[in-house]
């Protein structure tokens, strides 16, 4: 059978999405339209900053839509209306039914967990926080509910979560997700895959992470604090306060069930070795001793 070359519209926002796009491009599935989040203010100057997906799309000369709300999406857009297939990867919003019904081959989502486990917006961080034994990637057929659609393909990641930093785990899952997606698309287009409904009774969930979630509870066990540091670096950062300043712990490890801090980023300063920080802030050692 002759290979089907679908017209694709892609929904995505962060670096995870970019890695999926690279895999699609390399496999000959370059989208004709990119839908991503609006530019957001960042840094001290609060200057508007584009999403990683927008930056990638501009480099590849692709048409871009950035709706604030999905009901503002330009349904009349030709590339959107003529799309045969939608692909989403960490877009950040649930697509409504009227949008999902546009492409004849439906909408595929690349989700970085083994659904129905860890539905929701932060499955990678939550896998680290929960110290999950395993994780992976799911390609699912989207419906108007959050990560509840039937599964087309799923693959476990052969990578230890127990010592993983967020960025490392995100990269591994993105590579796996891109590979699984480009294997799945041709099979789905040729009706060689039958969607498998999820077992909703086994569903677990991740939540939307806020900046306040990074604050360290000094009464928590050292093991929990160490996981939080790995899960929340680089954002929102696992932090505590000293002399009225936020101190983000960027690297730590466990030794004999105690937390050993390696690197920190004091408020308003660059990241540094913890030993350097202690030279000018010896009193911080008392705070550390209260952890766990």
Secondary structure, DSSP 4 states (H G I P E B T S, - for coil): -PPP---EEEEE-SHHHHHHHHHHHHTT---SEEE-PPPEEETTTTEEE--HHHHHHHHTT-EEE--SSGGGS-TT-HHHHT-SEEEEES-SSPPPHHHHTSSTT-EEEEESS-TTTTBSTTHHHHHHHTT-S--EEEEEE--SSTT-SPEEEEEE--S-STT--HHHHHHHHHHHHHHHHHHHHHHHHTT----B---GGG--B-----GGGGB--TTS-HHHHHHHHHHSTTTT-EEEEETTEEEEEEEEEEETTEEEEEEEEETTS-EEEHHHHHHH-TTHHHHHHH--
